[in-house]
Each structure stands twice: as structure tokens, then as C-alpha cells.
Amino acid sequence: MPPTRVSPTVSPARLRAYRARTFRLTRSLRLRTPDQAVEFVNERGFVFFWTIEGVDLPSLWTAVAGDRPVASEHDDPGHVTWGWKDAHLSSRRWFYGKLLRGKSMMVSLRTLPYFYALSERLGDLDDFEGAYEAGRLSREARAVAGVLLQHGAQHTVALRRMAHLSSEASKAPFDKAISDLQRGLWVLPIGVAEAGAWRYAFIYELVDRWFPAAAQKARRITRAAAQRHLARLYLDSVGVASPSAVRGLFRWPAQEVEAALKALRAGGDAIPLADGSWATMRLMEPRA
């Protein structure tokens, strides 16, 4: 009779040490310049801008300020991240927008096509029309995307006016439309304008006009390959995650999460643990 295979375990101390490196929690690994921030996003593939309660994922905030809550004081040194984010909106050095869980995040340009491959996009500038007809986008989202398609990039104040969503009653539907269009990879912020009461308004543009290569590269990526790639990046960042955590982050069906994890195991990138969670093989290496 062959010996019984024993599922491995990971100690909390080992996992904490691993995440201290991938999240840049130790002082010596903290980000100190905008260029280092770009390198960090390229290294991890995708990170949140802020820490998100209940979700394990590196964030720009923790990589700069350490493992502490986002400060409410505007003069906190950690808020240098605001300036870095705004400065890079127009640089095309990363994708910034509300994507996973509808939260603000940075995605490396190498990783963006994998998210695009999982979107409902067809790669056409006006494919939002089909999504609207299918009931996947609201009337307000269609109006916003239509303004950008016809008139090019616009800041929030002008965009609301041109989409006939300037009234106070239209604010919530407009905000939801912008969020839905970002999650679906139709639009993204590309700059900041001195407009509105706060003299601060995002400038929005169509994703395909700003990053045309993303759609082109996504056409060569299957859904299964995209899920496998993004799941690997996620596990490489957090070290250990349960299948439910993967589902909660990406919103994939349970069977697709299972298939992605099994594919990672087959490729030698991940391994199931005794408690039912999965670990990146990077964590199992002696140096981890």
C-alpha cells in the first residue's frame, strides 16, 4: 500500500514573514519614490490603493505607510500616495481605477490584458451599447460612455453636464455609472482637473483609446488562462488563501476557482494545505 500523502501546513509566523516582504511592511522595504511605486505594482501585478477591510491584498498605502489604518489627518506622511497616484494618471505607467470589488487599485500594464480577457468587452469602442441592450449597463452608464466616445476625455463636471446628469438627484446614478464603467473596463480616470467646488475632478476617458494594446493582447488569452494567471499573482502576493477568498476577490464561479487552483497545482505554482486553503509554492521555498 502506498504511503498516505500528508497535506502540508504553514505556520502563522512563516506567513507573516512572507507577507512582510510582499506587502512591503518592513521599514527597509517601504516605498519612497513614485518610481518605486510603479516597480511595486509591476512586481505584484495588481494592488489596492487603500487597504480594504476583510480583503488580504497588498496596497500602496501599506507599502508606504506600514501596517496601520489609513490616516484621517491630511498631513500624514503616508498620504504622499495621493500625489503619486495623481501624477501617474496621465503617465500610462499603470492602470488606475475601480476594478476588483469596485475599489480603487493599480494594475500593471503587463497584467491589464488578463483582466480585459475576463471582462465582457468585445474590444470595440462602442461595445457598451450591446451591454446596455443586454441589461448589463444602466441608461446613465450608456450616456456617460456615449459622451466620451463622441467628445473624447472629459472631467467629471463637464461629463455630468454633457450626459444630462448634473442635477443633485442624478449624482448617485452618475457615481454608480462611473463605478460600473470602471469595473467593466470601459472607462478610467486619466488625470485631474481644477474643476468643481473642490477644484479637483477626475478626467475620464475610454479604456480602449487610452490603452489600445490591452484589447489586442487580450484576444490571445483564454478565460481559463487569464484566471490561472491572476490567481497565481494573487497567491504570490498573499502567500495563502482559501478558495472562498479567491471567489470573494474576483467574483468567479466556484467551479472556475477550483479549476484555476488545480491548474496552478499542475503547473507547480501552488499547493493545497491541510486546512483546505492554498499556498503559493514561493512560500514553501526554504528562503521563505
Disulfide bonds with the S-S distance in Angstrom:
none
